[in-house]
Amino acid sequence: MAIQTLEQPVTEHTWSPPAQGQWTYADYQRLPDDGWRYEVIEGDLHMTPAPSTKHQTVGFNLKLAIGSFVKANKSGCVLDAPIDVRLGKFADPVQPDILFIRQERLGIIKGGWIEGAPDWIVEILSPSNWLDDRRTKYRLYARAGVGEYWIVDPDQRQVEVFVLRHGDYALVGRFGPGERAHSEVLAGFQIDVDEMCPA
């Protein structure tokens, strides 16, 4: 997801948006439903445009594969954006492209949002957001305790798999065409990169 800061979003006239660094979930909830995806990371408001068709195709292929595996194995729950993930002081909220929550942790699903760190998050890069997903969200998800983080690059047809080790991410695999990516958090799940990111 591309992330851009937004100082003065267009909202109702009776409400003045807070300064960057002061945004809360309550402020976020007052933003318009205008096709942009909004996130609040450490009090700063960020926004992303609608994803490209390539981004959506990769997301659909991956969610379908994960969802089928999770359903067959009764492993938990798979969701995709837009969904608010509230990570307390770290972010309130973020909207990952895809997330997975283990069966025994489904209690963090609170109706309209997720309260706490999912077990696995996937972000799919766009030309304007690669730095945010590789730096800002990489650090954020590690600090919040997300057990596994996939960064998918549709243009390079590559996925990087990071697993949380002692509070930081370790790269456990970088997979490209002709290879198969696999998850540690969702044991037994694997997907061909060619299936996920078609040429």
N, C-alpha and C positions, 0 to 999 in steps of 0.2 A: 504494500500500500504506500502510495506517495504521501508524504506528510508535509504540510505547509502550515506556518503559523498564521493565525487569523486574529487581528487586533479588534476589529469591530464587525462582528457578524450581523447580518440583517435579521432583526428580531422585532418583537412587538415594541411599540413606542413607549410603553410605560416602564420598561425595564432597561437599565443601563448595564451592559456587560462589564464584568470585573477586569482588572488589569491582568496581564499575563503573570503567572505565578500564583494567582488568587482564585482560579477557577475551581468550582466544586461540582459534585454530581448534580446537585439541585440546579446550578447554573446551566450545566450541560443539557438537562431535561427541558430547558426553555428554548433551546435552539430549534430552528425551523426544520420541517421534514422537506428538504429541498433537493434531494438527490446526492448531497455530499455526505461523506462519512466523517463524523466528528469523534475525536478522542481527547481525553485530558490526561496528560502525562506530567507528573510532579507539578500540578497546578497550572500548566500551560495548555492552552487550547490548540489543537492541531486539526487539519481537515484534509481529506483526500477526495479526488474526483471519482466518478464511476470507473470501475476497472475495464480494461480493454477486452475484446472478444477472446484474444489469446489467453489472457489472465483467467477469464471465466471458464474457458475450455479446460485448462489445466486444473483449476479448482474443482470443476464438476467431475472430471475423471478421477481425481484423487479422493474426493469425498465419497463418490460411488464405490470405489474399491474399499476404502476404510469402512464405510457404512455396511457394506455386504459382509465383511469379515466380522465386524463387531456384532451384527445381528445374528450371524450363524453361531458365534461363540458366546453370545450373551455377555459380552465383555464390558459394556458401559454405554456411553452416549457420544455421538458425533454431531457437532453443530458447525454452522458456517456463518459468515457475516451476512447481514448485520446482527450482531448479538453483543450486548454490553458485558464485558468482563471487568469486574471491580477488584482491583488489586490493592486496596487500602491506600497507604501513603505513596505508593509507587505510581499508580494510575487509577483513575476513576471517571470514565472507563477507558479500556482499549477495545478494539474490535478486530480480533485476529481473523485471517481468512478462513481457517479451519481449526477446530479444537476437538480434543478427545478427553473425556472424563471417565475414569474407571468405575465399574459397577459399584464398588464399595464406597465411592466418594460422590455419588449422585446427589447427596444432600446439599452440595454447594450450588445446585441449580435452584434458583429462587423465583420461579415464574418468569419474570421479564428480564432477568439478568443472571450472571454467574458471580457468586460471592467467593472469591479466592482463586488460587492458581489452578488452571486445568493441568492435567498430567502431560499433555502433549499439545503443542501449538505449531501450526504451519503458516508461514508467510510466503506469499508468491510475489516475486519482484516485478516491478514496473520500471521503465526507464527513469522516471523521476523520483523513485523512492528507495533505490537499492541501498543508499547510504544509511537511511533511517532504519531499515530492517536489519542491516548488518551491524550497526552501532547502537542506536538508541534502544531499539526493542531487544536486541541481543543482550545488552546489559540489564535492561528492565526485567526481562523474563527470568534471567538467572537470579537476580536479586529477589524476585517474587517467589522463586521455588518451582518454576515450571520444569518438570523432569526431562522433557525432550523437546527440542526445537529444530524444525526443518526449515531451511531456506531453499525455495525452489526458484530457479532461473529459467523461465520459459524460452528465452532467446538462445541461451547456451545449451538448453535441454539438459540441465544438471540439477541435482539436489544434494545439499549438504546436510548431514545428520549430526546434530550435536546432542550430547547427553550430559546432564548435570552431574558433576563429580566434585564433591567437597566445596560446594557453593559456587562453582564456575563451570562453564561449558567446555567439554572436550570434544573435538571433532572425531567421530568414530567412523566416518565414511563420506567420500565424495563420489557420487555416482553419475554416469553419463549414458549416452546411447549404447544399447547393447548390454547394459548392466541392470542389476536389480537392487533397489534400495530396500532396506529392512528397518524395522523399528525394534528398539529394546523395551520401551515402555509397553507397547502392545505386542507382546511376545507372539511370534509366529506370523505376524503380518509382513508381507513384502509386496513390492510392485515393480514391474518393469518400467524403466524410465521411458522407453518408447511408447508404452501404453499411456503413461501419465502426460508426457510432453510429445505429442505426435509431430512429425516433421512437416 
